[in-house]
């Protein structure tokens, strides 16, 4: 068995970017493909209705009502260039949930912000029905989609492109 460890990944990507722009495109495409798989897995985990009665709900003009279609469509990928001081520090793709009700469902559970018995019942209902620690959608989706084989495939893609460019 041969074990290859990659250190200085950012420097390798930067060097590849200077030598062969297409190589970096292949790596980014692989990362984007994996992130889309995570997003699809998270969308498949959205329940139809986490608790009965979580219907229309508006707080300070913001819609917090749970609609599974809206929650699913709020889960998407977003490129993250890790900029600091106007300089590119890296590349990644984030999977985010931009729906307010989806975010509530994702993290509710510790009662740290509960101010009423109704609020406590709401939190208890979701926490009892959906066991496990928050986040409920994105974290399990990540571990389902980003298997050791997927990580290995990404590492191989990086190493293949570095070899083609004469950097490894």
HELIX and SHEET records of a PDB file:
HELIX    1   1 UNK A    9  UNK A   19  1                                  11    
HELIX    2   2 UNK A   21  UNK A   44  1                                  24    
HELIX    3   3 UNK A   68  UNK A   74  1                                   7    
HELIX    4   4 UNK A  100  UNK A  107  1                                   8    
HELIX    5   5 UNK A  117  UNK A  129  1                                  13    
HELIX    6   6 UNK A  138  UNK A  145  1                                   8    
HELIX    7   7 UNK A  148  UNK A  164  1                                  17    
SHEET    1   A 2 UNK A  58  UNK A  59  0                                        
SHEET    2   A 2 UNK A  62  UNK A  63 -1                                        
SHEET    1   B 2 UNK A  75  UNK A  80  0                                        
SHEET    2   B 2 UNK A  92  UNK A  97 -1                                        
SHEET    1   C 2 UNK A  83  UNK A  84  0                                        
SHEET    2   C 2 UNK A  87  UNK A  88 -1                                        
END                                                                             
